[in-house]
């Protein structure tokens, strides 16, 4: 049986379904998808720019709870309800990451939970 460690922090929104904020297995941390919810109010922020910033802040909070940081992020998946926001995501992402950037996929989707405009998940590689 794999030794899974549950990662949770009040600095990111509580799970709104049957999932964990993150799971650590050995030196790998799997970050669940985050949307633009404020962790205190559990309300969705308005607009793509505010939501993208909030998503990165939520992911960073979960990474921190796993004793990690964005420096350890090796894979980022981005889901957008409007691919016209691609350039805005790139612009904002540049303020949260430094080179070498994580590998990344950006996928256009029809809809996201709670009417979100963006969702992101990722994978961290950390020291055991």
Secondary structure, 3 states (H helix, E strand, C coil): CCCEEEECCCCCCCCCCCCCCEEEECCEEEEEEECCECCCCCCECCCHHHHHHHHHHHHHHHHHHCCCCHHHEEEEEEEECCHHHHHHHHHHHCCCCCCCCCEEEEEECCCCHHHCCEEEEEEEECCC
